[in-house]
Amino acid sequence: MMPTLNEAESIARAMDAVRLALNGVTFDILVVDGHSQDGTDKIASEKGAKVIYQKNRGYGDALRTGFLYVRRNLDAKAIVMMDADSTYDPWDIPKLIEPISIDMADMVVGNRFAKLEKGAMSLTNKIGNRILSWVARLTMRIPVHDTQCGLRAFRTRLVDEMTLSADGMPFATEMIADAYSAKARIMELPVWYRPRQGKTKLNPLRDGLRIFGTIIRLVRDTRPLLFFSALAATLGVIGLALGIDVSLEWFRTKTIQRLPTLLLTVLLLIGSMQLFTLGLIADMIRSREGRRYV
């Protein structure tokens, strides 16, 4: 499955390479087009792909549209998603599919940093991806070092276990987090990543902030105790710092001159305890409603 938007320069070459790499394997090529203006959809159709169109815009919306189409209309055991800009090597697809076919994994994600060609990723994107992947791995215990990799394979029925609400680039992180929450077995394998053909559609700052916001939301939903405890600790530390200052003043003068500070201290400490309690309750609810992927 390839999400496309004005990829006329590379779509035909990408499709030909996929057919060579998957020679002897039964598969369909599904192109989810974002209403390209350069004839990408026409080229893909002429090359034998099934072309459908997304209703809205965005990388996440395109993938979600494709996943649902496959689930409802195709008898596919696995879905492989890959960009159509020739950044990924289709010859990596068979090794991503193999762990699924022998029942060793439910989702296999590529790691671009293992085989990153010179000029394929800017320094800003490289640093940003490393940081975002580290944050996701630390907070959500996701065993993946490249959460934004667009080349991955997974069992088709896993679609039923994922909520997938993001429309833009955060979709990639959300997808892994949803699979992890569903107890899917996730594996990571090295894949080639090459300089793209055509103009990039990424905005590092905007997409990075959106992805980070998605990670925060996913931490709240998947590890509520950690999320609310962090907030509680922040309020508690500030409250204690102010409280110590007010207490020292009382010991020195036997009076409290800064009543607003005392009131703020009390409110911060009460808020801290409430957030921690909320985290405990949310964690218990999530534990009782935990899902199991089968």
C-alpha positions in Angstrom: 0.0 0.0 0.0 1.4 3.4 -1.1 0.0 6.7 0.1 0.6 9.2 -2.7 0.4 12.9 -3.4 2.0 14.2 -6.6 4.5 11.4 -7.0 4.5 11.1 -10.8 8.3 11.2 -10.9 8.7 8.0 -8.9 5.5 6.0 -8.7 6.1 3.8 -11.8 9.7 3.0 -10.8 8.6 2.2 -7.3 5.8 -0.2 -8.5 8.2 -1.9 -10.9 10.7 -2.5 -8.1 8.0 -3.9 -5.8 7.0 -6.4 -8.5 10.6 -7.6 -8.9 11.1 -7.9 -5.2 7.9 -9.8 -4.7 8.2 -12.1 -7.7 6.5 -15.4 -6.8 4.4 -13.9 -4.0 0.6 -13.2 -4.4 0.0 -9.6 -3.7 -2.0 -6.5 -4.7 -0.6 -2.9 -5.0 -3.0 -0.4 -3.5 -2.4 3.3 -4.1 -4.2 5.7 -1.8 -4.1 9.0 -3.6 -4.6 12.4 -2.0 -6.0 13.9 -5.3 -2.7 14.4 -7.0 -2.5 17.1 -9.7 0.4 15.6 -11.7 -1.3 12.4 -12.9 0.1 10.1 -10.2 -3.2 8.2 -9.9 -3.4 7.7 -13.7 0.2 6.4 -13.9 -0.5 4.0 -11.0 -3.7 2.7 -12.6 -2.0 2.1 -15.9 0.7 0.2 -14.1 -1.9 -2.2 -12.6 -2.4 -0.7 -9.1 -5.8 -0.5 -7.5 -6.3 3.3 -6.9 -8.6 4.7 -4.3 -8.9 8.3 -3.0 -8.8 9.7 0.5 -11.7 12.0 1.5 -9.6 14.3 3.6 -5.9 15.2 3.7 -2.8 14.0 5.5 -0.5 11.0 5.7 -2.5 9.4 8.5 -5.8 9.8 6.8 -4.4 8.2 3.6 -3.1 5.2 5.5 -6.3 4.8 7.6 -8.4 4.9 4.4 -6.2 2.2 2.8 -6.2 0.0 5.9 -10.0 0.0 6.1 -10.3 -0.7 2.3 -7.9 -3.7 2.6 -9.8 -5.0 5.7 -13.2 -4.8 4.0 -12.4 -5.7 0.4 -9.2 -7.7 0.1 -8.4 -11.2 1.4 -4.9 -10.2 2.5 -3.1 -11.8 5.4 -0.7 -8.9 5.8 -0.3 -5.3 4.8 2.9 -3.6 3.8 3.0 0.2 3.8 5.7 2.0 1.8 6.1 5.5 0.5 6.1 6.0 -3.3 9.1 8.4 -3.5 11.7 5.7 -3.9 13.3 6.4 -0.5 12.7 2.8 0.6 14.1 -0.3 -1.1 11.3 -2.8 -2.0 13.9 -5.6 -1.7 13.5 -5.1 2.1 9.8 -6.1 2.0 10.3 -9.9 1.9 12.4 -9.8 5.1 9.7 -7.7 6.8 7.0 -10.2 5.8 8.9 -13.3 6.8 8.6 -12.9 10.7 4.8 -12.5 10.2 4.5 -15.5 7.9 6.3 -17.8 10.3 4.3 -16.4 13.3 7.2 -14.7 15.0 5.7 -11.2 15.0 2.5 -9.3 14.3 4.1 -6.1 13.2 7.6 -5.5 11.8 8.9 -1.9 11.6 11.9 -0.8 9.6 14.9 1.0 11.1 16.2 3.5 8.6 19.1 4.6 10.8 20.8 1.1 10.3 21.2 1.7 6.5 20.8 5.4 6.0 22.4 6.7 2.8 24.1 10.0 2.7 21.8 12.9 2.0 18.6 10.9 2.6 17.7 12.7 5.8 18.6 16.2 7.0 20.5 16.7 10.2 17.4 18.3 11.7 15.1 15.4 10.8 17.7 12.9 12.0 18.1 14.5 15.4 14.3 15.0 15.7 13.5 11.4 14.8 16.1 10.1 17.3 14.7 12.2 20.1 11.0 11.4 19.3 11.8 7.7 19.1 13.8 7.8 22.3 10.9 9.6 24.1 8.4 7.0 22.8 10.6 4.1 23.7 11.2 5.5 27.2 7.6 6.5 28.1 5.6 3.8 26.3 8.2 1.0 26.4 7.9 0.6 22.6 10.9 -1.6 21.4 11.4 0.5 18.3 14.3 2.9 17.5 12.7 4.5 14.5 9.0 5.2 15.2 8.6 7.3 12.1 9.8 4.8 9.6 7.2 4.5 6.7 8.2 1.0 5.7 6.5 -1.6 7.9 4.4 -4.8 7.7 1.7 -6.1 10.0 -1.1 -8.7 10.1 -4.3 -7.3 8.5 -6.5 -8.3 11.3 -4.5 -6.0 13.6 -6.4 -3.1 12.0 -9.3 -4.1 14.2 -7.3 -3.6 17.3 -6.0 0.0 16.5 -7.9 3.2 17.0 -5.8 5.3 14.6 -7.2 8.8 14.9 -4.2 11.0 13.8 -4.3 12.5 10.3 -0.8 13.7 9.8 2.7 12.3 10.5 2.0 11.5 14.1 0.0 8.5 12.7 3.2 6.5 12.5 3.9 6.7 16.2 0.2 6.2 17.1 0.1 3.1 15.0 2.9 1.5 16.9 1.5 2.5 20.3 -1.9 1.1 19.4 -0.4 -2.2 18.3 1.7 -2.3 21.5 -1.4 -1.6 23.7 -3.1 -4.5 21.8 -0.3 -6.8 23.0 0.9 -7.3 19.4 4.4 -8.7 19.0 6.5 -5.9 17.5 9.8 -6.5 15.8 12.3 -4.1 14.2 14.6 -4.8 11.3 17.1 -2.6 9.4 16.0 -1.2 6.1 17.6 1.0 3.4 16.7 4.7 3.3 17.7 6.7 0.2 17.3 10.4 -0.9 13.8 10.9 -2.1 12.7 11.8 -5.6 10.6 14.9 -5.9 9.9 17.7 -3.5 9.5 16.8 0.2 6.2 17.5 1.9 7.6 17.4 5.4 7.8 20.4 7.8 10.3 19.3 10.5 9.1 21.8 13.1 5.4 21.5 12.6 5.5 17.7 12.2 7.8 17.3 15.1 5.6 19.3 17.4 2.5 17.3 16.3 4.3 14.0 16.8 5.5 15.1 20.3 1.9 16.1 21.1 0.7 12.7 20.0 3.3 11.0 22.2 2.1 12.9 25.2 -1.5 12.0 24.5 -0.6 8.3 24.0 1.4 8.3 27.3 -1.7 9.6 28.9 -3.9 6.9 27.4 -1.4 4.0 27.7 0.5 4.8 30.9 -1.8 7.1 32.9 -0.1 6.5 36.2 3.2 7.8 34.7 1.5 10.7 33.0 -0.4 12.0 36.0 2.4 11.2 38.5 4.7 13.4 36.5 2.2 16.3 36.6 1.6 15.6 40.3 5.4 15.6 41.0 5.8 18.9 39.2 3.1 20.6 41.2 4.3 19.0 44.4 7.9 20.1 44.0 6.8 23.7 43.3 4.4 23.6 46.2 7.0 22.2 48.6 9.6 24.9 47.5 7.1 27.7 48.2 6.0 26.0 51.4 9.5 25.7 52.8 10.1 29.4 52.1 6.9 30.3 53.9 7.8 28.0 56.8 11.2 29.5 57.2 9.6 32.9 57.4 7.3 31.7 60.1 10.1 30.2 62.2 12.0 33.5 61.9 9.2 36.0 62.6 6.4 33.8 64.1 4.1 35.5 61.5 3.1 34.9 57.9 3.2 38.0 55.8 2.7 36.4 52.4 -0.8 34.9 52.6 -1.1 34.6 48.8 2.0 32.4 48.7 0.7 30.2 51.5 -2.6 29.8 49.7 -0.8 29.0 46.5 1.3 26.4 48.3 -1.8 24.7 49.7 -3.6 24.7 46.3 -0.5 23.2 44.6 -0.1 20.4 47.1 -3.9 19.6 47.0 -3.7 19.6 43.2 -0.7 17.3 43.3 -2.5 14.8 45.5 -5.6 14.9 43.3 -3.6 14.3 40.1 -1.8 11.3 41.7 -5.1 9.9 42.9 -6.5 10.4 39.4 -3.5 8.6 37.9 -4.1 5.6 40.3 -7.8 5.4 39.4 -7.0 5.7 35.6 -4.3 3.1 35.8 -6.7 0.6 37.6 -9.4 1.3 35.0 -7.0 0.7 32.2 -5.7 -2.5 33.8 -9.2 -3.9 34.1 -10.0 -3.0 30.5 -6.7 -4.1 29.1 -6.9 -5.8 25.7 -5.2 -8.9 24.4 -4.3 -9.3 20.7 -4.9 -12.8 19.4 
